């Protein structure tokens, strides 16, 4: 049985930043990097909205630098995922995917949220080459180009409206004959001359030699008037929601209806003393690297206070 004062579960901007702050506080944290070291950010290419990089930075380079900074202050990195937790006992119990067991006086959960995809093989094929799940992250690369957004809710309308300020044309692909978004968001979409809504339309696949060049679409799939056609585009944005990676913790922690961990006010405190949530696993609204990093810093500062008591 291994023990640590502070265990950080997750290795995105929130987890690594929490490790930096905890390390500088001499807490000697242990961090579980999981199956995707660096988090969701590593599936994109260049990051241009993270402070300190005026010319942008490769996403993997950014995360590698933050990781090295955390290591510099004494964080022990483990290339493992967490498979089981017990938040009923003190210290808390954690089982890793290699069978090793750890106990921790405090835990920071920074497991992130995974974007929902349509399930097309082409989505993975063109990931970072025209496929994105974050308009504010990657929209800048599509200035004066033609893009498509998939989804019919508020998030999709927000993404389409944002991209319309950059792209020359935005198609909003909606599988239903109506938008689920709020009235004000619908009005913004319908009143924007750059946005064209494609109702009752599904995506069958993507095509392109050196990145996305278009999408294979079908109108009224399965109906008598079904019509398949190709739509030339430069970028394909998914806006059908995110799934928080919180399942392991829901027996103990309060979450909203979508599974995002609820915290107390503007703090990272959960309903279990000594357990904190940082980053996208507790953020259904912003999902930005800089905000996740800030929440990781707050979680480490709160954990330091808790451990000092």
C-alpha positions in Angstrom: 0.0 0.0 0.0 1.4 3.4 -1.0 0.4 6.7 0.6 0.6 10.3 -0.4 -0.7 13.6 1.1 -2.2 14.7 -2.2 -3.2 12.6 -5.2 -4.0 14.4 -8.4 -6.1 12.3 -10.9 -5.8 13.7 -14.4 -3.0 15.3 -16.5 -4.5 18.1 -18.5 -4.0 21.8 -17.8 -5.9 21.5 -14.5 -4.0 18.5 -13.2 -0.5 19.7 -14.2 -1.1 23.2 -12.8 -2.4 21.8 -9.5 0.8 19.7 -9.4 2.9 22.9 -9.9 1.2 24.7 -7.0 1.1 21.6 -4.7 4.8 20.9 -5.4 5.8 24.5 -4.6 3.9 24.1 -1.3 6.1 21.0 -0.5 3.2 18.6 -0.6 5.1 16.1 -2.8 2.0 15.3 -4.9 1.5 12.1 -6.9 -0.2 12.6 -10.3 -2.0 9.9 -12.3 -1.6 10.8 -16.0 -4.2 8.3 -17.2 -4.7 7.1 -20.8 -4.1 10.5 -22.4 -1.2 12.4 -20.8 -1.7 16.1 -21.5 -5.5 15.7 -21.7 -7.9 16.7 -24.5 -5.7 19.6 -25.6 -3.2 17.2 -27.1 -5.7 16.2 -29.8 -5.6 19.7 -31.3 -2.6 21.2 -33.1 -1.6 24.8 -32.4 -2.8 26.8 -29.4 -3.0 30.5 -29.9 -5.1 31.7 -26.9 -2.9 30.5 -24.0 -1.1 33.5 -22.4 2.6 33.8 -22.8 2.8 32.5 -26.4 2.4 35.5 -28.7 3.0 33.4 -31.8 1.1 30.4 -30.7 2.4 27.0 -29.5 2.1 23.4 -30.4 -0.5 21.8 -28.0 1.8 18.9 -27.1 4.7 21.2 -26.6 2.6 23.4 -24.3 1.5 20.4 -22.2 5.0 18.9 -22.1 6.4 22.2 -20.7 3.7 22.4 -18.0 4.4 18.8 -17.1 8.2 19.4 -16.8 7.4 22.4 -14.6 5.3 20.2 -12.3 8.1 17.6 -12.2 10.6 20.3 -11.3 8.8 21.0 -8.1 8.7 17.4 -7.0 5.6 15.9 -8.5 5.7 12.1 -8.9 4.2 11.2 -12.3 2.6 7.8 -12.7 1.6 6.5 -16.1 -1.6 5.0 -14.7 -5.3 5.4 -14.7 -7.6 5.2 -11.7 -10.0 2.3 -11.8 -11.6 2.4 -8.4 -11.9 4.9 -5.5 -13.3 4.8 -2.0 -14.2 8.2 -0.6 -15.9 6.8 2.5 -12.6 6.0 4.3 -9.8 8.2 5.6 -7.4 8.4 4.1 -9.1 7.9 0.8 -8.5 4.7 -1.2 -7.6 4.5 -4.8 -6.9 1.5 -7.1 -4.8 1.9 -10.2 -5.1 0.0 -13.5 -1.9 -2.0 -12.7 -3.5 -3.3 -9.5 -1.5 -1.1 -7.1 -3.4 0.6 -4.3 -2.8 4.1 -2.9 -4.2 6.0 0.0 -4.3 9.8 0.0 -5.2 12.5 2.6 -6.6 14.7 -0.1 -7.6 14.2 -3.8 -7.9 16.6 -6.7 -10.0 15.3 -9.5 -9.0 16.7 -12.9 -10.2 14.0 -15.2 -11.7 16.4 -17.8 -14.6 16.0 -20.2 -14.6 14.2 -23.5 -16.3 15.7 -26.5 -19.1 13.7 -28.0 -18.6 12.5 -31.5 -20.9 11.1 -34.2 -18.9 7.8 -34.3 -17.6 8.2 -37.8 -14.2 6.7 -38.5 -13.4 9.8 -40.5 -13.6 11.9 -37.4 -10.5 10.2 -36.0 -8.9 10.1 -39.4 -9.1 13.9 -39.8 -8.6 14.9 -36.1 -6.5 18.0 -36.1 -6.7 18.1 -39.9 -10.1 19.8 -40.2 -12.1 18.1 -37.4 -12.5 19.9 -34.1 -14.7 19.9 -31.1 -13.8 23.5 -30.0 -14.5 26.5 -32.1 -12.9 29.0 -29.8 -9.7 26.8 -29.8 -9.4 26.2 -33.5 -11.7 28.7 -35.3 -8.9 31.1 -35.9 -7.4 28.7 -38.4 -10.5 29.0 -40.6 -10.6 32.7 -41.3 -12.3 33.4 -44.6 -12.9 29.6 -45.1 -16.0 27.5 -45.3 -16.9 25.4 -42.2 -19.7 23.2 -40.9 -21.0 22.8 -37.3 -22.9 19.7 -36.2 -25.6 20.2 -33.6 -28.9 22.0 -32.9 -28.6 23.2 -29.3 -27.3 26.3 -27.7 -23.7 25.2 -27.9 -24.0 24.5 -31.6 -25.6 27.9 -32.2 -22.9 29.7 -30.1 -20.2 27.9 -32.0 -21.8 28.7 -35.4 -22.2 32.4 -34.4 -18.6 32.6 -33.2 -17.2 31.0 -36.4 -19.4 33.3 -38.5 -17.2 36.1 -37.3 -14.1 34.4 -38.8 -15.2 32.1 -41.6 -16.7 33.2 -45.0 -19.5 30.7 -44.6 -20.9 28.5 -41.9 -23.3 25.5 -42.4 -25.2 24.3 -39.3 -26.0 20.6 -39.8 -29.1 19.7 -37.8 -30.5 16.2 -37.9 -34.0 17.3 -36.7 -36.4 19.7 -38.5 -35.9 22.3 -35.8 -33.3 23.8 -33.4 -33.3 22.9 -29.7 -31.5 26.1 -28.8 -33.1 28.9 -26.9 -35.1 31.5 -28.8 -32.4 34.2 -28.6 -29.7 31.8 -29.9 -32.0 30.7 -32.8 -32.6 34.4 -33.7 -28.9 35.0 -33.8 -28.3 32.1 -36.2 -31.3 32.9 -38.5 -30.3 36.6 -38.6 -26.7 35.9 -39.5 -26.3 36.0 -43.3 -23.2 33.9 -43.1 -24.9 30.9 -41.4 -27.0 28.5 -43.4 -29.0 25.8 -41.4 -29.3 22.4 -43.0 -32.3 20.8 -41.3 -33.0 17.1 -41.3 -29.5 16.4 -42.4 -27.0 13.7 -41.2 -23.3 13.4 -41.8 -22.3 10.1 -43.4 -18.5 10.8 -43.7 -15.8 13.2 -44.6 -13.4 13.3 -47.5 -10.1 15.1 -48.5 -6.6 14.3 -49.5 -4.6 16.5 -47.1 -7.3 17.2 -44.5 -11.0 17.8 -44.7 -12.2 19.0 -48.1 -15.9 18.2 -47.7 -18.6 16.1 -46.0 -20.8 13.4 -47.3 -24.4 14.3 -46.2 -27.8 12.8 -46.4 -31.1 14.8 -46.3 -34.0 13.0 -44.7 -32.2 9.8 -44.0 -34.4 6.7 -44.4 -37.3 8.7 -45.9 -38.8 8.2 -49.4 -37.3 11.6 -50.5 -33.8 10.8 -49.1 -31.1 12.6 -50.9 -27.3 12.1 -50.6 -24.9 14.8 -51.6 -21.4 16.2 -50.9 -20.8 19.5 -49.3 -17.4 21.2 -49.9 -16.0 22.5 -46.6 -12.6 23.3 -45.0 -13.5 22.5 -41.4 -15.9 20.3 -39.5 -16.8 21.2 -35.9 -18.7 18.9 -33.5 -21.0 20.7 -31.1 -23.2 17.9 -29.7 -22.0 18.2 -26.1 -19.3 16.9 -23.8 -19.3 14.0 -21.4 -17.5 14.6 -18.1 -15.2 11.8 -17.0 -16.8 11.6 -13.5 -18.3 8.1 -13.3 -15.9 6.8 -10.7 -16.8 9.5 -8.3 -20.6 9.9 -8.6 -21.4 7.5 -5.8 -19.9 10.1 -3.4 -19.9 13.4 -5.2 -22.8 15.6 -6.2 -23.1 16.2 -10.0 -25.5 18.1 -12.3 -27.9 16.2 -14.6 -25.1 15.8 -17.2 -22.6 14.4 -14.7 -20.4 17.5 -14.2 -19.1 17.6 -10.6 -20.8 20.3 -8.6 -18.5 22.5 -6.5 -19.2 25.1 -3.8 -19.7 28.5 -5.3 -16.5 29.7 -7.0 -14.3 27.3 -5.2 -13.2 23.8 -6.3 -14.6 22.2 -3.1 -16.9 19.2 -3.5 -19.4 17.9 -1.0 -16.7 15.6 0.4 -14.1 17.5 2.6 -10.6 17.0 1.2 -11.8 16.2 -2.3 -11.6 18.9 -5.0 -12.6 19.1 -8.7 -10.8 21.1 -11.2 -11.0 21.7 -15.0 -13.6 20.5 -17.4 -14.9 17.7 -15.2 -16.5 20.5 -13.2 -17.0 23.1 -16.0 -19.9 22.6 -18.4 -19.7 26.1 -19.7 -16.2 27.4 -20.6 -13.9 24.4 -21.2 -10.8 26.4 -22.0 -7.2 25.5 -21.1 -6.4 28.7 -19.3 -9.6 28.4 -17.1 -8.8 24.8 -16.4 -5.3 25.7 -15.4 -6.6 28.4 -13.0 -9.0 26.0 -11.4 -6.2 23.6 -10.9 -4.3 26.3 -9.0 -7.3 27.0 -6.8 -7.7 23.3 -6.1 -4.1 22.9 -5.0 -4.4 26.0 -2.7 -7.5 24.7 -1.1 -5.9 21.2 -0.6 -2.9 22.9 1.0 -5.2 24.6 3.5 -7.1 21.4 4.2 -3.9 19.4 4.8 -2.6 22.0 7.2 -5.6 21.7 9.4 
